[in-house]
Amino acid sequence: MPVSRADNSVLGRWWWTVDRPTLSAVGLLIGFGYILVLASSPAVAQRLGDARDALFVKQVVFLALGGLVVIGVSMLSPRDIRRLALLGGAVALLGTAATMVIGVEILGARRWIALPGFAVQPSEFLKPCFAVVAAWLLAEHRRNPRFPGAWIAGGIFLLIVLLLKEQPDVGMTAVITAVFFIQLFVDGLNLFLAGVGVLLMAGGAVGSYLMFAHVRLRVAEFLHPHGPHTYQMTTALEAFGNGGLWGRGPGEGRIKDILPDAHADFIFAVAGEEFGLVICAVIVGVFAFIVLRGLLRLLREPDPFTVLACTGLLAAFGLQAFVNMASSLALIPTKGMTLPFISYGGSSVIAVALEIGMLLALTRRRARGELP
């Protein structure tokens, strides 16, 4: 039954104040996630020696939990979102540091902590939590110039970068760096310091290339797409070519049978092969809708904390989607980053759900005079 406008319950107030078009777009992404994981995971599960439906069943649970997290977090007040970000960020920092001691090493990276039945990647939760904490610190500095909010945020950022370097996780570092820089720019960073920041990020990219062998390999694959180590990139491009405009049909694709990460990093290629250019364009459009609608809504937002926090959350969400899809299309060097709500992965789904839940909570319509 529809919720009445006269309903003054928690659910009623939430329904009439939350951004329902964005919530609907998120639901659409979760629907795509069910369909594409169902298409790609059975072949991957068989290669791993698991039951045919093992990965799909896990992802059903992850996406259901993700939906509940989106709704539950979006019901919180901005003050509660700040508290959740502080607590979640502290736990994520400790968890990321713990991976250096008790973490599980996969493909040369130590990013996961093994739990019964699945593994958790704590650094995934740093993105939304740090975006909100940094926004709060920068907004407090605006209200009270004597409060060293920018310096504290910068110190936390450097600590995160040092922890991610030890894993190593260059992609996550790049996304968090870009999000923090965007927040500083929106907060009023002058053009000289913005230029210095761009130069430092360029220097960090060069340093990553010189320091990490896997970064050099991926850049070489990107620059020489017909080399001996470009199997994943060329296979993904072949999948898009095979799919054409309308796709080969559900279950008719072959990339899922031969590509190791078809259910995760290259699930967009599965969509291209089985459902074609049209559905891929729809997926891109849904991501663009969420980001652009969120940014446009911020133009009318007077609270600096809300503007900075939502800008960071939207930047993290949009960058993650862009990196995954651009990697599949060979527009940038390949990077192991999931497609939000669509790729397989428990940590990624819950972290992105937390991200969107925070965004919806902060952009809910508030009564005049209500404390942010």
ChimeraX attribute file (.defattr): number of C-alpha atoms within 10 A of each C-alpha:
attribute: neighborCount
match mode: 1-to-1
recipient: residues
	/A:1	3
	/A:2	5
	/A:3	11
	/A:4	11
	/A:5	10
	/A:6	9
	/A:7	12
	/A:8	10
	/A:9	9
	/A:10	9
	/A:11	11
	/A:12	15
	/A:13	17
	/A:14	18
	/A:15	17
	/A:16	16
	/A:17	16
	/A:18	20
	/A:19	20
	/A:20	13
	/A:21	12
	/A:22	20
	/A:23	18
	/A:24	13
	/A:25	17
	/A:26	21
	/A:27	15
	/A:28	14
	/A:29	18
	/A:30	22
	/A:31	14
	/A:32	18
	/A:33	22
	/A:34	19
	/A:35	15
	/A:36	25
	/A:37	24
	/A:38	20
	/A:39	22
	/A:40	29
	/A:41	26
	/A:42	21
	/A:43	25
	/A:44	22
	/A:45	17
	/A:46	15
	/A:47	14
	/A:48	11
	/A:49	9
	/A:50	13
	/A:51	13
	/A:52	16
	/A:53	16
	/A:54	14
	/A:55	22
	/A:56	23
	/A:57	14
	/A:58	16
	/A:59	24
	/A:60	18
	/A:61	12
	/A:62	20
	/A:63	23
	/A:64	14
	/A:65	16
	/A:66	25
	/A:67	22
	/A:68	16
	/A:69	22
	/A:70	25
	/A:71	21
	/A:72	15
	/A:73	22
	/A:74	27
	/A:75	24
	/A:76	19
	/A:77	17
	/A:78	20
	/A:79	12
	/A:80	15
	/A:81	22
	/A:82	21
	/A:83	15
	/A:84	19
	/A:85	25
	/A:86	18
	/A:87	14
	/A:88	18
	/A:89	23
	/A:90	15
	/A:91	17
	/A:92	23
	/A:93	20
	/A:94	14
	/A:95	22
	/A:96	27
	/A:97	21
	/A:98	17
	/A:99	24
	/A:100	17
	/A:101	10
	/A:102	14
	/A:103	21
	/A:104	17
	/A:105	14
	/A:106	9
	/A:107	5
	/A:108	10
	/A:109	14
	/A:110	22
	/A:111	28
	/A:112	24
	/A:113	20
	/A:114	14
	/A:115	8
	/A:116	5
	/A:117	6
	/A:118	12
	/A:119	16
	/A:120	19
	/A:121	23
	/A:122	24
	/A:123	28
	/A:124	19
	/A:125	24
	/A:126	24
	/A:127	27
	/A:128	30
	/A:129	30
	/A:130	28
	/A:131	27
	/A:132	30
	/A:133	25
	/A:134	27
	/A:135	29
	/A:136	23
	/A:137	19
	/A:138	27
	/A:139	23
	/A:140	18
	/A:141	16
	/A:142	17
	/A:143	10
	/A:144	11
	/A:145	11
	/A:146	9
	/A:147	15
	/A:148	15
	/A:149	21
	/A:150	20
	/A:151	13
	/A:152	14
	/A:153	20
	/A:154	15
	/A:155	12
	/A:156	16
	/A:157	17
	/A:158	13
	/A:159	13
	/A:160	21
	/A:161	19
	/A:162	14
	/A:163	20
	/A:164	20
	/A:165	15
	/A:166	16
	/A:167	20
	/A:168	17
	/A:169	18
	/A:170	21
	/A:171	17
	/A:172	22
	/A:173	21
	/A:174	15
	/A:175	19
	/A:176	23
	/A:177	20
	/A:178	19
	/A:179	24
	/A:180	24
	/A:181	18
	/A:182	17
	/A:183	24
	/A:184	21
	/A:185	16
	/A:186	15
	/A:187	18
	/A:188	9
	/A:189	15
	/A:190	11
	/A:191	10
	/A:192	9
	/A:193	12
	/A:194	16
	/A:195	12
	/A:196	11
	/A:197	18
	/A:198	14
	/A:199	12
	/A:200	12
	/A:201	16
	/A:202	12
	/A:203	12
	/A:204	15
	/A:205	15
	/A:206	13
	/A:207	11
	/A:208	16
	/A:209	17
	/A:210	11
	/A:211	11
	/A:212	13
	/A:213	10
	/A:214	13
	/A:215	20
	/A:216	16
	/A:217	16
	/A:218	18
	/A:219	15
	/A:220	15
	/A:221	22
	/A:222	20
	/A:223	13
	/A:224	12
	/A:225	15
	/A:226	12
	/A:227	12
	/A:228	8
	/A:229	15
	/A:230	17
	/A:231	13
	/A:232	20
	/A:233	22
	/A:234	17
	/A:235	18
	/A:236	26
	/A:237	16
	/A:238	16
	/A:239	26
	/A:240	25
	/A:241	16
	/A:242	18
	/A:243	22
	/A:244	16
	/A:245	16
	/A:246	15
	/A:247	24
	/A:248	18
	/A:249	13
	/A:250	15
	/A:251	15
	/A:252	14
	/A:253	22
	/A:254	17
	/A:255	25
	/A:256	25
	/A:257	15
	/A:258	13
	/A:259	20
	/A:260	16
	/A:261	18
	/A:262	27
	/A:263	29
	/A:264	21
	/A:265	24
	/A:266	30
	/A:267	30
	/A:268	27
	/A:269	30
	/A:270	31
	/A:271	29
	/A:272	29
	/A:273	32
	/A:274	26
	/A:275	24
	/A:276	23
	/A:277	19
	/A:278	14
	/A:279	17
	/A:280	22
	/A:281	11
	/A:282	11
	/A:283	19
	/A:284	13
	/A:285	13
	/A:286	18
	/A:287	19
	/A:288	15
	/A:289	15
	/A:290	20
	/A:291	21
	/A:292	14
	/A:293	14
	/A:294	21
	/A:295	16
	/A:296	10
	/A:297	13
	/A:298	18
	/A:299	9
	/A:300	9
	/A:301	12
	/A:302	9
	/A:303	11
	/A:304	19
	/A:305	25
	/A:306	22
	/A:307	24
	/A:308	26
	/A:309	27
	/A:310	30
	/A:311	25
	/A:312	31
	/A:313	27
	/A:314	23
	/A:315	23
	/A:316	25
	/A:317	23
	/A:318	19
	/A:319	18
	/A:320	20
	/A:321	21
	/A:322	18
	/A:323	23
	/A:324	24
	/A:325	24
	/A:326	16
	/A:327	23
	/A:328	28
	/A:329	21
	/A:330	18
	/A:331	11
	/A:332	17
	/A:333	20
	/A:334	26
	/A:335	18
	/A:336	16
	/A:337	20
	/A:338	23
	/A:339	27
	/A:340	24
	/A:341	29
	/A:342	27
	/A:343	28
	/A:344	30
	/A:345	24
	/A:346	21
	/A:347	20
	/A:348	25
	/A:349	27
	/A:350	24
	/A:351	25
	/A:352	25
	/A:353	27
	/A:354	28
	/A:355	27
	/A:356	28
	/A:357	25
	/A:358	32
	/A:359	28
	/A:360	25
	/A:361	26
	/A:362	26
	/A:363	20
	/A:364	20
	/A:365	14
	/A:366	13
	/A:367	8
	/A:368	6
	/A:369	6
	/A:370	6
	/A:371	9
	/A:372	12
